[in-house]
Amino acid sequence: MWKPRNICPARSDWTIACFLTAFPKMPYFARLFLFLFCLVLLVESRNPRRRHWSGQLEMPRLSHLSKKTHDITKLQKGKTEQLLRVDDHDFTMRPAFGGPAIPVGVDVQVESLDSISEVDMDFTMTLYLRHYWKDERLSFPSTTNKSMTFDGRLVKKIWVPDVFFVHSKRSFTHDTTTDNIMLRVFPDGHVLYSMRITVTAMCNMDFSHFPLDSQTCSLELESYAYTDEDLMLYWKNGDESLKTDEKISLSQFLIHKFHTTSRLAFYSSTGWYNRLYINFTLRRHIFFFLLQTYFPATLMVMLSWVSFWIDHRAVPARVSLGSTTVLTMSTIITGVNASMPRVSYIKAVDIYLWISFVFVFLSVLEYAAVNYLTTVQERKERKLRDKVPCLCGMLHSRTIMLDGNYSESEANSLAGYTRSHIVTDEEKQEKIVVHLALSDESNTSRKKGLKGHVGLRIIQNTHAIDKYSRLIFPASYIFFNLIYWSVFC
């Protein structure tokens, strides 16, 4: 092996000169090897298909679609807070602090009415609540004049209106799968703040016409801290600011109308506040209560009239029928009142049920009167039977048995007939025994006595009370229904 005798210096210009002077002194084999090596390097450097690895990964070429869309997070060197200059301002104070009131527009889209509770006197509603205002501190330069949209994480770092629901019992912002909050900032500083909320609020209901009633409930929005001198709440587009989903429906109510109002609310300790109202009118479906309350009550009243066609001697049948209808009406009244709040005034359904209960109760009293009068009449009949031997000595005396339907003329025409010619033994219990002592001297006085007892014919005849009840009870109940439905409908 050939070994160089001299060592070239480390400088690049001296290295090349040293190599050129030492090249002729190298052996023929070494010079050939060096020449081939240099030739290979020259060919490889001119080959365009082969690229040397530079130690960095090459990124794939972008398509024509990706070239049009620019990611602003790559164009901006700083964070979003730096773009909106969040750290440069004190967002604990409202925009234009110390100046005029900042206007905050509001619009609402009602997603659903979840429930209406008569017992708790409240309603539950899910809605999208949106606020519009201008905060120049959030303005940013933009060549396209496009807005930027953020989620709820930025809301905690800037100023937002402190709107709350007046008279609300429970409310929450939905957080599945993340907080349902959206913040949209425009280059000129206008802000759109939207969130999805479910709120349960109080509704003062009037049940004087229940279940033929209409209820008007309101959801009230108001700023908690800022008076009308600092913050002015208003409906952004008037009545058009309130929109509802066409699929909203309730099981017991028909949604009649939605509308908006606004007014000032005064608190003695803090001052005047702008308050916005979401008013909606609900009309109750009557068909459910017709099936569950009115029809059963009417059928019970009609069932109590069946006793008027039952023989008054069938005591167990008429008593059990009257007791059953009375107890059923009591159960219906108790069931209706159990699902209603304990109000201090009379409801329309109470009037109907209690009048129906009175009709059922009167049908029971009617049979009690019939049974009592029958007993009294039987006692009188027994007394008259005991006095029959005393009347045998009277001239031209006759004993006949009359039905209560005979008139005075018919009674006189039967004076010449004996008792056996008038009735049979099977009909004795259904007739009233009347002993007539008829003579030539007493005919005129007896006629005068019968005229005095015409007014007592109903009392003397127990069958006549049932006959009149068959007409009076249905006619009175129909008349009551006509008045009731004409007044409350």
C-alpha positions as CSV (number, residue, x, y, z in Angstrom):
1,M,0.0,0.0,0.0
2,W,1.0,3.5,-0.8
3,K,1.2,5.9,2.1
4,P,1.4,9.6,1.6
5,R,4.4,11.2,3.1
6,N,3.1,14.6,3.8
7,I,-0.1,15.7,5.6
8,C,-2.1,18.4,3.9
9,P,-3.5,21.3,5.9
10,A,-7.1,21.4,7.0
11,R,-8.0,24.4,4.8
12,S,-10.1,23.6,1.7
13,D,-8.0,25.4,-0.9
14,W,-4.8,23.8,0.4
15,T,-6.5,20.4,0.4
16,I,-7.3,20.6,-3.3
17,A,-3.8,21.8,-4.2
18,C,-2.3,19.0,-2.1
19,F,-4.5,16.4,-3.8
20,L,-3.5,17.6,-7.3
21,T,0.2,17.4,-6.5
22,A,-0.1,14.0,-4.9
23,F,-2.3,12.4,-7.6
24,P,0.6,11.8,-10.1
25,K,2.7,10.1,-7.4
26,M,-0.1,7.6,-6.6
27,P,0.2,4.0,-8.0
28,Y,-1.6,3.1,-11.1
29,F,-4.2,0.9,-9.3
30,A,-5.1,3.7,-6.8
31,R,-5.5,6.3,-9.5
32,L,-7.8,3.9,-11.5
33,F,-10.0,3.3,-8.5
34,L,-10.3,6.9,-7.7
35,F,-11.2,7.7,-11.2
36,L,-14.0,5.2,-11.3
37,F,-15.3,6.4,-8.0
38,C,-15.5,10.0,-9.3
39,L,-17.2,8.8,-12.4
40,V,-19.9,7.0,-10.4
41,L,-20.6,10.1,-8.3
42,L,-20.9,12.2,-11.4
43,V,-23.5,9.9,-13.0
44,E,-25.6,9.6,-9.8
45,S,-25.7,13.4,-9.4
46,R,-27.1,13.9,-12.9
47,N,-29.8,11.2,-12.6
48,P,-33.3,13.0,-12.1
49,R,-35.1,9.8,-10.9
50,R,-33.1,9.4,-7.8
51,R,-33.4,11.9,-4.9
52,H,-31.2,12.1,-1.9
53,W,-32.9,11.9,1.5
54,S,-32.6,15.2,3.2
55,G,-33.7,14.1,6.7
56,Q,-37.2,15.6,6.4
57,L,-40.5,14.0,5.5
58,E,-42.1,15.2,2.4
59,M,-45.8,16.3,2.6
60,P,-48.2,15.1,0.0
61,R,-49.4,17.5,-2.6
62,L,-52.7,19.4,-1.8
63,S,-55.7,18.9,-4.0
64,H,-57.5,21.8,-5.7
65,L,-60.2,21.7,-3.0
66,S,-57.8,22.0,-0.1
67,K,-56.0,24.8,-1.8
68,K,-59.2,26.9,-1.7
69,T,-59.8,26.4,2.0
70,H,-57.5,28.2,4.3
71,D,-57.2,27.4,8.0
72,I,-57.2,30.6,9.9
73,T,-55.5,29.0,12.9
74,K,-52.4,28.5,10.6
75,L,-52.5,31.9,9.2
76,Q,-52.7,33.6,12.6
77,K,-49.5,33.4,14.6
78,G,-51.3,33.9,17.9
79,K,-54.2,32.3,19.8
80,T,-57.9,33.2,19.4
81,E,-57.7,35.3,22.6
82,Q,-54.9,37.3,20.9
83,L,-57.0,37.7,17.7
84,L,-60.0,39.0,19.7
85,R,-57.7,40.8,22.2
86,V,-59.4,39.2,25.1
87,D,-56.5,39.8,27.4
88,D,-56.3,43.5,26.5
89,H,-59.7,44.4,28.0
90,D,-61.6,44.0,31.2
91,F,-64.6,42.0,30.2
92,T,-66.1,42.1,33.7
93,M,-67.6,45.4,32.7
94,R,-70.3,45.8,30.1
95,P,-69.5,47.4,26.7
96,A,-69.5,51.2,26.7
97,F,-69.3,51.2,30.5
98,G,-70.4,54.5,32.0
99,G,-72.1,55.5,28.8
100,P,-75.7,55.0,27.5
101,A,-77.5,51.7,27.9
102,I,-76.3,48.9,25.7
103,P,-79.2,47.5,23.5
104,V,-79.5,43.7,23.6
105,G,-81.9,42.1,21.1
106,V,-83.5,38.8,22.0
107,D,-85.3,36.2,19.9
108,V,-86.6,32.8,20.9
109,Q,-87.4,29.6,19.1
110,V,-89.6,27.2,21.1
111,E,-88.6,23.6,20.5
112,S,-91.2,21.9,22.7
113,L,-93.7,22.3,25.5
114,D,-92.9,19.3,27.6
115,S,-95.6,19.4,30.2
116,I,-98.4,21.4,31.9
117,S,-99.1,20.6,35.6
118,E,-102.4,21.7,37.1
119,V,-101.4,20.4,40.6
120,D,-98.1,22.4,40.7
121,M,-99.4,25.2,38.5
122,D,-96.3,25.3,36.3
123,F,-95.1,24.4,32.8
124,T,-91.9,23.0,31.3
125,M,-90.5,24.4,28.0
126,T,-87.4,23.7,25.9
127,L,-86.2,26.7,23.8
128,Y,-83.3,28.2,21.9
129,L,-82.5,31.6,23.5
130,R,-80.4,34.0,21.4
131,H,-78.9,37.4,22.3
132,Y,-77.6,40.1,19.9
133,W,-75.4,43.0,20.9
134,K,-72.3,44.9,19.8
135,D,-69.0,44.8,21.7
136,E,-66.3,46.8,19.9
137,R,-63.7,45.2,22.1
138,L,-64.2,42.0,20.1
139,S,-63.8,43.5,16.7
140,F,-61.0,42.0,14.6
141,P,-59.5,42.7,11.1
142,S,-60.8,40.6,8.3
143,T,-60.5,40.8,4.5
144,T,-63.5,38.5,3.8
145,N,-65.8,40.1,6.4
146,K,-66.8,36.7,7.7
147,S,-67.7,35.8,11.2
148,M,-66.0,33.4,13.5
149,T,-67.9,30.8,15.6
150,F,-66.9,29.5,19.0
151,D,-68.3,27.1,21.6
152,G,-69.0,27.7,25.2
153,R,-65.3,27.8,26.3
154,L,-64.9,31.4,25.1
155,V,-68.1,32.6,26.8
156,K,-66.4,32.4,30.2
157,K,-63.8,34.9,29.1
158,I,-65.9,37.7,27.7
159,W,-69.0,39.7,28.7
160,V,-72.4,38.3,28.0
161,P,-75.9,39.6,29.2
162,D,-77.0,38.3,32.5
163,V,-80.5,37.3,31.5
164,F,-82.5,35.1,33.8
165,F,-86.1,33.7,33.9
166,V,-88.4,35.4,36.3
167,H,-90.6,33.1,38.4
168,S,-88.7,30.0,37.2
169,K,-88.5,26.9,39.5
170,R,-85.9,24.9,37.6
171,S,-83.8,25.5,34.5
172,F,-80.6,24.1,33.0
173,T,-78.5,24.4,29.8
174,H,-78.2,21.1,27.9
175,D,-74.7,19.7,28.0
176,T,-74.9,16.5,25.9
177,T,-72.5,15.8,24.3
178,T,-71.1,19.2,25.1
179,D,-72.5,22.5,26.4
180,N,-75.2,23.6,23.9
181,I,-73.8,27.1,23.6
182,M,-72.7,28.9,20.5
183,L,-70.9,32.3,20.2
184,R,-70.5,34.0,16.8
185,V,-68.4,37.1,16.5
186,F,-68.4,39.4,13.5
187,P,-65.5,41.6,12.4
188,D,-67.3,44.8,13.4
189,G,-67.9,43.5,17.0
190,H,-71.5,42.3,16.7
191,V,-72.0,39.2,18.7
192,L,-74.6,36.4,18.5
193,Y,-74.9,34.3,21.7
194,S,-77.2,31.3,21.5
195,M,-78.0,28.5,24.0
196,R,-80.5,25.6,24.4
197,I,-82.3,25.7,27.7
198,T,-85.1,23.8,29.4
199,V,-87.0,25.8,32.0
200,T,-89.8,25.1,34.4
201,A,-91.7,28.3,35.3
202,M,-94.8,29.1,37.4
203,C,-98.1,29.7,35.7
204,N,-101.0,31.2,37.6
205,M,-104.0,29.2,36.4
206,D,-107.7,29.9,36.9
207,F,-109.8,26.7,37.2
208,S,-113.2,28.3,37.6
209,H,-114.2,26.9,34.2
210,F,-112.3,23.7,34.5
211,P,-112.3,21.5,32.3
212,L,-113.9,23.9,29.8
213,D,-111.1,26.5,30.4
214,S,-108.4,28.3,28.6
215,Q,-105.1,29.1,30.3
216,T,-102.6,31.8,29.5
217,C,-99.0,31.3,30.7
218,S,-96.0,33.5,30.4
219,L,-92.2,33.0,30.4
220,E,-90.5,36.2,31.6
221,L,-86.9,37.3,30.8
222,E,-85.1,40.0,32.6
223,S,-81.6,41.2,33.4
224,Y,-80.6,40.4,36.9
225,A,-78.0,43.1,37.6
226,Y,-78.3,45.8,35.0
227,T,-81.2,48.3,35.2
228,D,-82.7,50.0,32.1
229,E,-80.0,52.6,32.4
230,D,-77.3,50.1,31.7
231,L,-78.9,47.4,29.6
232,M,-82.0,47.7,27.3
233,L,-83.6,44.3,26.5
234,Y,-85.9,44.3,23.5
235,W,-87.4,41.8,21.0
236,K,-85.2,41.9,18.0
237,N,-87.9,41.6,15.3
238,G,-91.1,42.3,17.3
239,D,-93.6,39.4,17.1
240,E,-91.4,37.7,14.6
241,S,-88.8,37.2,17.3
242,L,-90.8,34.3,18.7
243,K,-90.9,31.2,16.5
244,T,-92.3,27.8,17.4
245,D,-92.0,24.3,16.0
246,E,-95.0,23.1,14.0
247,K,-94.8,19.7,15.6
248,I,-95.5,21.0,19.2
249,S,-98.5,19.3,20.7
250,L,-99.8,18.4,24.1
251,S,-102.0,15.6,25.3
252,Q,-104.6,17.7,27.2
253,F,-104.2,21.2,25.6
254,L,-104.5,22.8,22.2
255,I,-101.9,25.5,21.6
256,H,-104.0,28.5,20.6
257,K,-101.6,31.4,20.2
258,F,-98.0,32.5,20.9
259,H,-97.2,36.2,21.2
260,T,-94.6,38.6,22.8
261,T,-94.9,41.6,25.0
262,S,-92.5,43.8,26.9
263,R,-92.8,46.2,29.8
264,L,-90.8,47.7,32.7
265,A,-90.6,46.0,36.1
266,F,-89.9,48.0,39.2
267,Y,-88.1,46.8,42.4
268,S,-88.2,49.1,45.3
269,S,-84.6,48.4,46.3
270,T,-82.8,48.3,42.9
271,G,-84.9,50.2,40.3
272,W,-86.5,49.7,36.9
273,Y,-85.7,46.7,34.6
274,N,-86.7,45.8,31.1
275,R,-88.8,42.6,31.1
276,L,-89.7,40.5,28.1
277,Y,-92.7,38.1,28.0
278,I,-93.4,35.0,26.0
279,N,-97.2,34.5,26.2
280,F,-99.0,31.5,25.0
281,T,-102.7,30.5,25.3
282,L,-103.7,26.9,25.8
283,R,-107.2,25.5,25.4
284,R,-108.0,22.2,27.1
285,H,-109.3,19.2,25.2
286,I,-112.7,18.4,26.5
287,F,-113.1,14.9,25.0
288,F,-111.0,13.2,27.6
289,F,-113.1,14.6,30.4
290,L,-116.3,13.8,28.6
291,L,-115.3,10.1,28.6
292,Q,-113.8,10.1,32.1
293,T,-116.1,12.4,34.0
294,Y,-119.3,13.7,32.3
295,F,-120.5,10.5,30.7
296,P,-120.1,8.3,33.8
297,A,-121.8,10.9,36.0
298,T,-124.7,11.2,33.5
299,L,-125.1,7.4,33.3
300,M,-125.2,7.1,37.1
301,V,-128.0,9.7,37.2
302,M,-129.9,7.8,34.6
303,L,-129.3,4.5,36.4
304,S,-130.8,6.0,39.5
305,W,-134.1,6.6,37.6
306,V,-134.5,2.8,37.0
307,S,-135.8,2.5,40.5
308,F,-138.9,4.4,39.5
309,W,-140.0,1.5,37.4
310,I,-139.3,-1.1,40.1
311,D,-142.1,-2.2,42.4
312,H,-142.0,-0.3,45.7
313,R,-142.4,-3.7,47.5
314,A,-139.0,-4.8,46.1
315,V,-137.1,-3.1,48.9
316,P,-133.7,-4.8,48.5
317,A,-133.5,-4.0,44.8
318,R,-134.4,-0.3,45.1
319,V,-132.2,0.3,48.1
320,S,-129.1,-1.5,46.6
321,L,-129.5,0.4,43.4
322,G,-129.7,3.8,45.2
323,S,-126.7,3.0,47.4
324,T,-124.6,1.9,44.4
325,T,-125.3,5.1,42.4
326,V,-124.6,7.3,45.4
327,L,-121.3,5.6,46.1
328,T,-120.2,5.7,42.5
329,M,-120.9,9.4,42.3
330,S,-118.8,9.9,45.4
331,T,-115.9,8.0,43.8
332,I,-116.1,10.1,40.7
333,I,-116.0,13.3,42.6
334,T,-113.1,12.1,44.8
335,G,-111.1,11.0,41.7
336,V,-111.5,14.3,39.9
337,N,-110.5,16.4,43.0
338,A,-107.5,14.2,43.6
339,S,-105.8,15.3,40.3
340,M,-106.6,19.0,40.9
341,P,-105.1,21.6,43.2
342,R,-107.0,22.5,46.3
343,V,-108.4,25.8,45.3
344,S,-110.9,27.8,47.4
345,Y,-113.4,28.4,44.6
346,I,-115.9,26.2,42.8
347,K,-114.9,24.7,39.5
348,A,-117.3,24.0,36.6
349,V,-116.8,20.3,36.9
350,D,-117.7,20.5,40.6
351,I,-121.0,22.1,39.8
352,Y,-121.9,19.4,37.3
353,L,-120.8,16.5,39.6
354,W,-122.5,17.8,42.7
355,I,-125.8,18.6,40.9
356,S,-125.7,15.0,39.5
357,F,-125.0,13.8,43.0
358,V,-128.1,15.6,44.2
359,F,-130.2,14.0,41.6
360,V,-129.0,10.6,42.6
361,F,-129.5,11.3,46.2
362,L,-133.1,12.6,45.5
363,S,-133.9,9.4,43.8
364,V,-133.0,7.6,47.0
365,L,-135.1,10.0,49.1
366,E,-138.0,9.5,46.6
367,Y,-138.1,5.8,47.4
368,A,-137.8,6.5,51.1
369,A,-140.9,8.7,50.8
370,V,-142.7,6.1,48.9
371,N,-141.9,3.4,51.4
372,Y,-142.9,5.6,54.3
373,L,-146.2,6.7,52.8
374,T,-146.9,3.0,52.0
375,T,-146.3,2.0,55.6
376,V,-148.5,4.9,56.9
377,Q,-151.3,3.9,54.5
378,E,-151.2,0.3,55.5
379,R,-151.6,1.3,59.1
380,K,-154.6,3.4,58.3
381,E,-156.0,0.5,56.3
382,R,-155.7,-1.8,59.2
383,K,-157.5,0.7,61.4
384,L,-160.3,0.9,58.9
385,R,-160.6,-2.9,58.8
386,D,-160.9,-3.0,62.6
387,K,-163.8,-0.5,62.4
388,V,-165.8,-2.4,59.7
389,P,-168.2,-4.2,62.2
390,C,-169.2,-0.8,63.5
391,L,-170.3,0.4,60.1
392,C,-172.5,-2.7,59.5
393,G,-175.5,-1.1,61.2
394,M,-175.6,2.0,59.0
395,L,-178.4,2.3,56.4
396,H,-177.4,1.4,52.8
397,S,-173.7,1.1,53.7
398,R,-171.3,-0.2,51.2
399,T,-167.6,-1.1,51.4
400,I,-165.6,-0.9,48.3
401,M,-161.9,-0.8,47.4
402,L,-160.8,2.0,45.2
403,D,-157.7,2.6,43.2
404,G,-156.1,6.0,43.7
405,N,-156.9,6.8,40.0
406,Y,-160.7,6.8,40.5
407,S,-162.3,10.2,40.4
408,E,-165.0,11.4,42.7
409,S,-167.8,10.7,40.1
410,E,-166.5,7.1,39.7
411,A,-166.5,6.6,43.5
412,N,-170.1,7.7,43.7
413,S,-171.1,5.5,40.8
414,L,-169.6,2.5,42.6
415,A,-171.7,3.1,45.7
416,G,-174.1,0.3,44.9
417,Y,-171.6,-2.4,44.3
418,T,-170.2,-4.7,46.9
419,R,-166.5,-5.1,47.6
420,S,-166.4,-8.6,46.1
421,H,-167.7,-7.2,42.8
422,I,-164.9,-4.6,42.5
423,V,-161.6,-6.4,43.2
424,T,-160.2,-9.8,43.7
425,D,-158.1,-11.1,46.6
426,E,-154.9,-10.8,44.7
427,E,-155.4,-7.1,44.2
428,K,-156.1,-6.2,47.8
429,Q,-152.5,-5.2,48.6
430,E,-152.3,-2.7,45.7
431,K,-155.6,-0.9,46.5
432,I,-156.7,1.5,49.1
433,V,-159.6,0.4,51.1
434,V,-162.2,3.1,51.4
435,H,-165.3,2.5,53.5
436,L,-168.2,4.5,52.3
437,A,-171.3,4.7,54.5
438,L,-173.7,5.9,51.9
439,S,-177.3,6.8,52.8
440,D,-179.9,9.1,51.5
441,E,-179.0,11.7,54.2
442,S,-175.2,11.4,53.9
443,N,-174.6,11.4,50.1
444,T,-174.2,15.2,49.9
445,S,-171.8,15.5,52.8
446,R,-169.7,12.6,51.5
447,K,-169.3,14.3,48.2
448,K,-167.9,17.4,49.9
449,G,-165.5,15.3,51.9
450,L,-164.0,13.7,48.7
451,K,-163.5,17.2,47.1
452,G,-161.3,18.2,50.1
453,H,-159.1,15.2,49.6
454,V,-158.4,15.7,45.9
455,G,-155.2,17.7,46.7
456,L,-153.9,14.7,48.8
457,R,-154.3,12.2,46.0
458,I,-150.5,11.9,45.4
459,I,-149.8,11.3,49.0
460,Q,-152.6,8.8,49.4
461,N,-151.5,6.9,46.2
462,T,-147.9,5.6,46.4
463,H,-147.9,4.6,42.7
464,A,-148.6,8.2,41.6
465,I,-145.3,9.4,43.2
466,D,-143.2,7.1,41.0
467,K,-145.2,8.1,38.0
468,Y,-144.6,11.8,38.4
469,S,-140.9,11.1,39.3
470,R,-140.5,9.4,35.9
471,L,-141.2,12.7,34.2
472,I,-140.0,15.3,36.7
473,F,-136.4,13.9,37.2
474,P,-135.4,13.5,33.5
475,A,-137.0,16.8,32.5
476,S,-135.2,18.7,35.4
477,Y,-131.8,17.1,34.5
478,I,-132.1,17.9,30.8
479,F,-133.0,21.5,31.7
480,F,-129.9,21.7,34.0
481,N,-127.6,20.3,31.2
482,L,-128.9,22.9,28.7
483,I,-128.1,25.8,31.1
484,Y,-124.8,24.3,32.1
485,W,-123.4,23.8,28.6
486,S,-124.7,27.1,27.3
487,V,-123.0,29.0,30.2
488,F,-119.6,27.3,30.3
489,C,-119.2,26.6,26.6
